[in-house]
Amino acid sequence: MTNKAITGCTMGTLQAFLALLWLSSLGVLGVCIWLFADELVYTGMRTEFGLGWFYTPVQLLISSSVFGVIAGIIGLIGAVRGNKMLIIIFTSVLFVVTVLSFVGGGLSWHYRDEVRRNDFSDYVEDSLIGALAGDKLDNRPVELQAAVRRLQERFLCCGLTFSDNWVDACADETCRNIDSDICNPYLPCRSKLDEIVIRYLLYVAAVGFAHGSLQCLGLLFMLYLLRNLGRGKKKEQEAEMEKMQAQ
């Protein structure tokens, strides 16, 4: 009865959803890989700056996409074999995928909103101050100094929160216009980092909510399918009992 319950239009709908699940999960995974590999993000969102939290929602979406691919395989096997247990496992994993996607999207939106409001809970400002640890960049680890210089060279900025994060900003060629005889340091890099966070976290939030919404629709369909399978099994048992009574 279970095999008969997943036939025709229902099977076609399930296969279409599984195809969408795989494609969307691979798409989300591709976006996450792009965020890790993108030169703009890689230069600005450095763990040396204390901005590792930027990647937390991205990592959640990576987990969501990987679980989505695995769930698709389980769902396909369960549908072909008519195995209700595998379909239940698939539905459970799909629920996890949905939660991870929405949490990743929601966390991205929260971080972005906090940075845009620029109030007491400004994640970027707090992270950069933590990276400086109340000292000049000249006295901080070499890895941090190298990351800041790459940032300054890429975005034409100077220092993390202020140009005087350096003992002598004018002595650093990446901190000022070397074609000018007058020392006029660039603006702090903090504003550039705000722009990167606001822009790219919007991308992450959009991907997370879109992926989660698709999985949510699939989850509702699977609950409907499981309900039909349960009814089918109940009717099968009733038919067997009637047959036994007739004998």
Phi, psi and chi 1 to 4 in degrees:
 res  aa     phi    psi   chi1   chi2   chi3   chi4
   1 MET       -  -34.6 -173.7   69.2 -173.9      -
   2 THR   -63.7  -42.2  -55.1      -      -      -
   3 ASN   -63.4  -40.0  -79.0  -49.1      -      -
   4 LYS   -69.0  -26.7  -66.7  179.4 -179.5  179.5
   5 ALA   -73.0  -22.3      -      -      -      -
   6 ILE  -110.1   69.6  -47.8  177.9      -      -
   7 THR  -136.4  169.8   55.6      -      -      -
   8 GLY    60.6 -129.6      -      -      -      -
   9 CYS   -62.1  -39.0 -178.7      -      -      -
  10 THR   -63.8  -44.5  -56.1      -      -      -
  11 MET   -64.2  -40.7  175.2   61.9   79.5      -
  12 GLY   -63.0  -41.5      -      -      -      -
  13 THR   -65.0  -41.0  -56.4      -      -      -
  14 LEU   -64.6  -43.3  178.6   57.6      -      -
  15 GLN   -64.4  -38.7  -70.3  175.8  -20.1      -
  16 ALA   -63.6  -41.3      -      -      -      -
  17 PHE   -66.5  -41.1  168.7   68.3      -      -
  18 LEU   -61.7  -39.0  -69.3  175.1      -      -
  19 ALA   -63.7  -42.7      -      -      -      -
  20 LEU   -64.5  -37.7  -76.1  175.3      -      -
  21 LEU   -62.4  -46.8  173.6   61.4      -      -
  22 TRP   -63.2  -48.1  -79.9  -31.4      -      -
  23 LEU   -63.2  -44.5  -69.6  174.7      -      -
  24 SER   -67.1  -39.0   63.7      -      -      -
  25 SER   -65.8  -42.3  -64.3      -      -      -
  26 LEU   -65.9  -36.2  -68.4  174.2      -      -
  27 GLY   -64.7  -43.5      -      -      -      -
  28 VAL   -63.1  -42.9  170.4      -      -      -
  29 LEU   -61.2  -40.4 -173.5   59.8      -      -
  30 GLY   -63.4  -41.2      -      -      -      -
  31 VAL   -63.4  -41.8  170.2      -      -      -
  32 CYS   -64.9  -41.8  -66.7      -      -      -
  33 ILE   -63.2  -40.3  -67.1  173.6      -      -
  34 TRP   -60.5  -40.5  165.4   66.1      -      -
  35 LEU   -64.6  -36.6  -74.2  171.4      -      -
  36 PHE   -73.3  -30.1  -85.6  100.7      -      -
  37 ALA   -94.3  -19.1      -      -      -      -
  38 ASP   -60.2  129.3 -176.1   75.7      -      -
  39 GLU   -63.4  -36.8 -173.2  -93.1  -17.7      -
  40 LEU   -64.5  -47.5 -168.7   67.8      -      -
  41 VAL   -69.3  -42.1  178.5      -      -      -
  42 TYR   -61.1  -37.1  176.6   77.2      -      -
  43 THR   -72.8  -38.3  -57.3      -      -      -
  44 GLY   -88.7  -43.9      -      -      -      -
  45 MET   -90.3   68.2  -61.8  -64.5  101.1      -
  46 ARG   -93.6  143.0  -56.3  -75.2  -63.3 -179.8
  47 THR   -65.6  -26.2   54.9      -      -      -
  48 GLU   -62.3  -26.6  -69.0   90.1  -14.1      -
  49 PHE   -88.1    1.3  -54.9  154.0      -      -
  50 GLY    78.1   17.1      -      -      -      -
  51 LEU  -101.6   23.8  -62.1  174.1      -      -
  52 GLY   -62.4  -23.6      -      -      -      -
  53 TRP   -61.2  -22.3   50.3  -95.7      -      -
  54 PHE   -57.4  -34.2  172.3   87.3      -      -
  55 TYR   -87.2   -5.2  -69.7  104.1      -      -
  56 THR   -59.9  -51.8  -59.5      -      -      -
  57 PRO   -64.7  -30.3   19.8  -31.0      -      -
  58 VAL   -64.8  -42.4  178.9      -      -      -
  59 GLN   -65.2  -34.8  -68.2  166.5  -14.7      -
  60 LEU   -64.1  -39.6  -73.0  173.6      -      -
  61 LEU   -70.3  -32.6  -69.1 -174.3      -      -
  62 ILE   -62.6  -45.7  -69.7  176.0      -      -
  63 SER   -60.6  -42.4  -59.4      -      -      -
  64 SER   -60.5  -44.2  170.6      -      -      -
  65 SER   -68.6  -39.0   60.7      -      -      -
  66 VAL   -65.3  -46.1  171.1      -      -      -
  67 PHE   -62.0  -34.3  -83.4  118.3      -      -
  68 GLY   -63.7  -41.9      -      -      -      -
  69 VAL   -65.2  -44.9  172.6      -      -      -
  70 ILE   -62.7  -43.1  -64.2  173.5      -      -
  71 ALA   -61.5  -38.5      -      -      -      -
  72 GLY   -60.9  -40.1      -      -      -      -
  73 ILE   -65.9  -45.3  -63.7  173.5      -      -
  74 ILE   -62.0  -43.1  -64.3  174.4      -      -
  75 GLY   -63.6  -39.7      -      -      -      -
  76 LEU   -66.0  -44.4 -179.5   60.5      -      -
  77 ILE   -62.7  -43.8  -64.4  174.3      -      -
  78 GLY   -63.3  -38.4      -      -      -      -
  79 ALA   -70.8  -42.9      -      -      -      -
  80 VAL   -65.5  -42.2  170.9      -      -      -
  81 ARG   -84.0  -11.3  -65.5 -174.8  176.9 -178.3
  82 GLY    66.4   32.2      -      -      -      -
  83 ASN   -91.1  110.7 -170.0  -47.9      -      -
  84 LYS   -65.3  -35.4 -174.8  177.9  179.6 -179.5
  85 MET   -63.2  -43.2 -178.5   56.8   63.6      -
  86 LEU   -65.0  -35.7  -74.8  178.1      -      -
  87 ILE   -67.8  -36.8  -65.6  177.0      -      -
  88 ILE   -65.2  -42.3  -68.3  175.2      -      -
  89 ILE   -62.4  -43.3  -66.2  174.4      -      -
  90 PHE   -59.1  -43.7  166.4   65.0      -      -
  91 THR   -64.0  -38.8  -54.9      -      -      -
  92 SER   -65.2  -44.4  -58.3      -      -      -
  93 VAL   -65.4  -36.9  176.7      -      -      -
  94 LEU   -62.8  -36.1 -167.9   61.3      -      -
  95 PHE   -63.6  -42.0  174.5   75.1      -      -
  96 VAL   -62.9  -43.0  173.9      -      -      -
  97 VAL   -59.7  -43.8  171.9      -      -      -
  98 THR   -62.0  -46.0  -55.9      -      -      -
  99 VAL   -63.2  -46.5  171.2      -      -      -
 100 LEU   -60.6  -40.1  -72.8  173.8      -      -
 101 SER   -65.4  -46.1  -62.8      -      -      -
 102 PHE   -68.9  -37.3  -81.4  127.2      -      -
 103 VAL   -65.3  -43.7  170.6      -      -      -
 104 GLY   -61.4  -44.6      -      -      -      -
 105 GLY   -65.9  -42.5      -      -      -      -
 106 GLY   -66.3  -40.0      -      -      -      -
 107 LEU   -66.1  -39.4 -168.6   59.3      -      -
 108 SER   -61.7  -44.7  -61.3      -      -      -
 109 TRP   -64.7  -38.2 -170.5  -95.6      -      -
 110 HIS   -63.4  -48.9  167.8   70.8      -      -
 111 TYR   -58.8  -45.6  -75.7  156.5      -      -
 112 ARG   -62.2  -42.8  179.8  176.7 -179.7  -89.1
 113 ASP   -64.8  -38.8 -173.0   54.8      -      -
 114 GLU   -64.5  -41.2  -71.1  -68.0  -28.5      -
 115 VAL   -68.2  -39.5  174.9      -      -      -
 116 ARG   -66.3  -37.6  -71.9 -177.4   66.4 -168.7
 117 ARG   -72.2  -27.1  -73.4 -167.3  -59.4  167.8
 118 ASN    55.1   44.3 -166.6   22.5      -      -
 119 ASP  -106.8 -153.2   58.2    9.0      -      -
 120 PHE   -63.0  -20.6   63.5   91.8      -      -
 121 SER  -104.5   40.7   55.5      -      -      -
 122 ASP   -74.2  106.4 -174.9   -4.5      -      -
 123 TYR   -62.5  -41.3  -76.1   89.0      -      -
 124 VAL   -65.1  -50.1  175.0      -      -      -
 125 GLU   -58.0  -47.9 -178.6   77.8   17.1      -
 126 ASP   -62.3  -38.9  -65.9  -16.0      -      -
 127 SER   -66.1  -42.8  -61.0      -      -      -
 128 LEU   -68.8  -39.6  -61.8 -179.6      -      -
 129 ILE   -62.9  -39.0  -69.1  175.0      -      -
 130 GLY   -64.9  -37.1      -      -      -      -
 131 ALA   -66.8  -35.6      -      -      -      -
 132 LEU   -73.9  -29.8  -68.5  169.3      -      -
 133 ALA    54.6   37.3      -      -      -      -
 134 GLY    68.8   19.1      -      -      -      -
 135 ASP  -127.7  170.3 -155.0  -12.1      -      -
 136 LYS   -77.9  152.1  -64.6  -68.9 -174.5  180.0
 137 LEU   -60.7  -30.3  -79.9  168.2      -      -
 138 ASP   -61.2  -25.4  -54.0   71.2      -      -
 139 ASN  -100.8    0.3  -58.6  -36.7      -      -
 140 ARG   -88.5  169.3  -61.0  -61.6  -66.6  150.6
 141 PRO   -53.9  150.6  -26.4   34.6      -      -
 142 VAL   -60.0  -36.9  176.2      -      -      -
 143 GLU   -61.3  -40.3  -65.9   79.9    8.9      -
 144 LEU   -67.2  -43.0  175.8   59.6      -      -
 145 GLN   -61.0  -43.3  -65.2 -177.9   36.7      -
 146 ALA   -64.2  -40.5      -      -      -      -
 147 ALA   -65.3  -39.2      -      -      -      -
 148 VAL   -66.3  -40.7  172.3      -      -      -
 149 ARG   -65.1  -37.9  -72.2 -167.2  173.3   93.2
 150 ARG   -63.9  -40.3  -76.2 -164.7  -63.5  -89.0
 151 LEU   -63.2  -45.6 -178.0   70.2      -      -
 152 GLN   -63.1  -40.9  -66.5  173.4  160.9      -
 153 GLU   -68.6  -37.7 -174.3  176.1   14.7      -
 154 ARG   -73.4  -40.3  174.8   64.0  176.4   79.2
 155 PHE  -109.5    3.7  -62.9  108.4      -      -
 156 LEU    53.3   57.2  -60.8  179.7      -      -
 157 CYS  -132.5  175.9   54.6      -      -      -
 158 CYS  -142.2  122.6 -177.6      -      -      -
 159 GLY    74.6  170.8      -      -      -      -
 160 LEU   -87.7  -58.6  -68.7  177.2      -      -
 161 THR  -102.0  -33.0   56.5      -      -      -
 162 PHE  -146.4  157.9  -63.2   99.9      -      -
 163 SER   -65.3  -26.4   58.4      -      -      -
 164 ASP   -81.6   15.7   61.6    0.5      -      -
 165 ASN   -62.5  -25.6  -70.8  153.9      -      -
 166 TRP   -90.9  151.2  -62.8   99.9      -      -
 167 VAL   -61.4  -44.2  172.9      -      -      -
 168 ASP  -138.5   94.8 -176.4    5.3      -      -
 169 ALA   -61.9  -32.1      -      -      -      -
 170 CYS   -69.4  -18.6  -66.7      -      -      -
 171 ALA   -80.6  -12.5      -      -      -      -
 172 ASP   -98.6  119.4 -164.4  -44.6      -      -
 173 GLU   -65.4  -25.7  -67.2 -175.5   -8.3      -
 174 THR   -80.5   -5.4   63.6      -      -      -
 175 CYS   -97.4   -9.3 -125.1      -      -      -
 176 ARG  -149.9  171.0   60.5 -176.8  177.3   83.4
 177 ASN   -79.6  108.7 -173.0  -10.7      -      -
 178 ILE   -73.3  -13.8   59.4  174.8      -      -
 179 ASP   -80.3   -9.1  -64.2  -31.4      -      -
 180 SER  -103.2  140.5  174.9      -      -      -
 181 ASP   -77.3  -18.7  -64.6  -29.2      -      -
 182 ILE   -93.7  132.6  -59.2  174.4      -      -
 183 CYS   -76.8  111.0  176.1      -      -      -
 184 ASN  -136.2   89.0 -173.6   20.3      -      -
 185 PRO   -57.8  150.1  -22.4   33.9      -      -
 186 TYR   -66.4  170.3  -65.3  120.8      -      -
 187 LEU   -68.0  156.9  -65.8  175.0      -      -
 188 PRO   -58.3  151.5  -23.5   34.0      -      -
 189 CYS   -75.0  -13.5  -63.6      -      -      -
 190 ARG   -55.3  -42.7  178.4  -97.4  164.4   86.0
 191 SER   -64.2  -36.0   60.0      -      -      -
 192 LYS   -65.7  -40.5  -60.5  -67.3 -175.7  179.6
 193 LEU   -66.8  -37.5  -65.6  175.1      -      -
 194 ASP   -57.2  -44.4  -80.4   -6.9      -      -
 195 GLU   -61.9  -42.7  -66.9  175.1    7.0      -
 196 ILE   -64.6  -46.1  -63.4  173.6      -      -
 197 VAL   -60.6  -48.8  169.5      -      -      -
 198 ILE   -63.0  -43.4  -68.6  172.3      -      -
 199 ARG   -68.8  -50.3 -175.2 -163.6  -44.7  171.8
 200 TYR   -78.8  -29.3  -77.2   86.7      -      -
 201 LEU   -69.6  -25.8  -77.9 -177.6      -      -
 202 LEU   -65.3  -40.6  176.9   61.0      -      -
 203 TYR   -61.9  -45.3  -60.5  157.7      -      -
 204 VAL   -63.5  -42.9  177.2      -      -      -
 205 ALA   -62.8  -43.4      -      -      -      -
 206 ALA   -62.8  -43.6      -      -      -      -
 207 VAL   -65.0  -43.3  169.5      -      -      -
 208 GLY   -62.7  -46.2      -      -      -      -
 209 PHE   -68.8  -38.3  -73.2  136.8      -      -
 210 ALA   -65.1  -45.5      -      -      -      -
 211 HIS   -64.6  -43.5 -167.4 -125.6      -      -
 212 GLY   -63.2  -38.9      -      -      -      -
 213 SER   -64.6  -41.9  -61.9      -      -      -
 214 LEU   -62.2  -44.6  176.2   62.0      -      -
 215 GLN   -66.4  -33.9  -50.1  -42.8  -47.7      -
 216 CYS   -63.8  -42.7 -171.1      -      -      -
 217 LEU   -62.1  -42.3  -68.6  174.9      -      -
 218 GLY   -63.6  -37.4      -      -      -      -
 219 LEU   -64.0  -41.4 -173.8   61.3      -      -
 220 LEU   -63.5  -39.8  -67.3  175.4      -      -
 221 PHE   -64.2  -40.9  172.0   73.3      -      -
 222 MET   -67.2  -36.5  -67.5  -50.2  -58.6      -
 223 LEU   -64.5  -39.1  -68.2  175.6      -      -
 224 TYR   -63.4  -41.6  167.4   77.4      -      -
 225 LEU   -65.3  -44.2  179.5   60.4      -      -
 226 LEU   -62.8  -36.7  -74.6  171.6      -      -
 227 ARG   -62.9  -42.6 -177.3 -177.1  178.7 -173.5
 228 ASN   -65.8  -38.4  -74.9  -12.1      -      -
 229 LEU   -64.0  -39.3  -69.6  177.7      -      -
 230 GLY   -63.9  -41.6      -      -      -      -
 231 ARG   -64.8  -38.8  -72.8  179.3  176.4  177.5
 232 GLY   -62.9  -41.2      -      -      -      -
 233 LYS   -66.7  -39.0 -175.2  175.2 -178.8 -179.3
 234 LYS   -64.5  -42.4 -175.9  177.4  179.5  179.8
 235 LYS   -64.6  -36.1  -69.6 -179.6  179.5  179.2
 236 GLU   -64.7  -42.0 -174.2 -179.8   45.6      -
 237 GLN   -65.4  -40.5  -68.8  174.9  -14.3      -
 238 GLU   -64.5  -38.7  -69.7  175.9   -8.5      -
 239 ALA   -65.6  -39.4      -      -      -      -
 240 GLU   -65.6  -41.0  -70.5 -180.0   -4.0      -
 241 MET   -64.6  -41.4  -69.9 -178.7   63.7      -
 242 GLU   -63.5  -37.2  -69.1  177.2   -2.7      -
 243 LYS   -67.1  -39.4 -175.0  177.2  179.9 -180.0
 244 MET   -67.2  -40.0  -69.0  176.1   62.6      -
 245 GLN   -66.7  -35.7  -70.1  174.5   -1.7      -
 246 ALA   -66.2  -31.4      -      -      -      -
 247 GLN   -75.0      -  -67.5  177.0   -9.3      -
